[in-house]
Amino acid sequence: MNSLRYAIRGFFTAIRSETNLRIHVVVAVIVCAVGFWLQLSIPEWMAVVICIAVVFGFELMNTAIEQLCDLVTKEQHPIIKTIKDIAAAAVLIVCLGSIVIGVIIFLPKLIHQF
C-alpha cells in the first residue's frame, strides 16, 4: 500500500510542477471524451489507453531524469544537457506515435460524423 501511495503522490507532484504533464492530462481528457462520443470499439479503446499510459509514463520518466540532473548540478553542463535533450526526445517520439495512432482511429470516424 505504501508503494501505491508513493506512486500516487509522485504523479500529483509531477502534475503540480510540470506544465507539459498538465497539457497531456488535458489532451487525454479531450481524447477520452471524443472517444466516448464516437463510440470507440474495445480494440480502439485499448490502443488509446495504451497511448495515454505510455505518454504519461515517458513524461514522468523525463521529469524524474530532469530532477535528477538538476540535483547533480545546477550549472550548465554539456552531458547534462544531452541527457535532458534525449529524455525529451523520447517523450516527443512517443507523442508523435500516439498522434499517428489517434489519427488512424479518430479521423475516419470524424469524417463519417461530418
N, C-alpha and C positions, 0 to 999 in steps of 0.2 A: 504493500500500500504506500510505503514511503516513496518508492521509485515512481509510482504513478503521480503522487503529489508533487514531487520534484519536477517531473516532466511537464505537468500542467502549469506549475509556477514558471518554469522556463519559457514555455510557449507564451504566456501572458506578459512576462517580462520583455520578451522579444517584440511582441505586438506594440507594447507601450513605447519601446525605444527605436523601432525600425520602421521608417516610413514605407519602404518597399514591401515589407510584410503586410502592413495595413492595406496597401494597394492590392496585394494578392488576395487578401481576405475579401475586399470589396468585389473584386473581379469574380472570385469563387461564388459569392452570394448571387451575383448577377447571372453567372453561368447556370447555377442551380435553378434559379427562378425561371430562366428561359427554358431550361431542360424540362421542368415540370409543365410549363405552358405548351411546349412542343411534344410532350408525352414521349420522352425518350424510351427506347426499349431497354431491357435489362442489360444486354451486352454494351449498349451505348452508355448507360449509366456507369457500368464497370470501367469503361475507358475514361470517362470524365472524372470519376472518383480517383482512379489511379493517377491521372494527370495532376489533379489538385493536390493529392498527397505527395507526389514526387516534387512538385514545385515548392510546396511548403517545406518539405524535408531539406531540399537543397538550399532554400533561402535561410533556414535555421542553421544549417551547417556553415553557410557563408558567414552568417552573423557570428557564430562561435569562432570561426577562423579569424575574422576581423578583430574580435575581442581579445583573442589570444595574442595576435600580432601586436595589438596596442599595449597589452600587458608587458610584452617583451621589450618594446621600445616605442616611445612617442616620437622619436626623431625619424626623419626621412631616411629610409634605408632601401637600396635597390632590390634586395632579396625580399624584404617585407612587401614592397610594392608589387613585385612579381607574384608573390603568394596571394595577395589580396586580389590582384587582377585575374589570376587563374580561377580562384574561387568564384569571383563574379561572373567569369565566362561560363563556368559550369551552370550557374543559375540561368544565364542567358540561353544556353543551348537547350536546357530543359523547358524553358518558357517557349522558345520557338517551336520545339517539337509539340508541345501542348497546344499551341496555336494552330499548327497544321492539323492535328487530330480534331480540334474543335471545328475548324473549317470543314473537314471531311464529314463530321457528324451533323453540324448545325446548318451549314449553307444550303444543302438540298431541302431540308425541312423548312427553312425560312423562305426559300424561293417558292416552295409549294404553298406556303401560307399566304404569300402576297402575289 
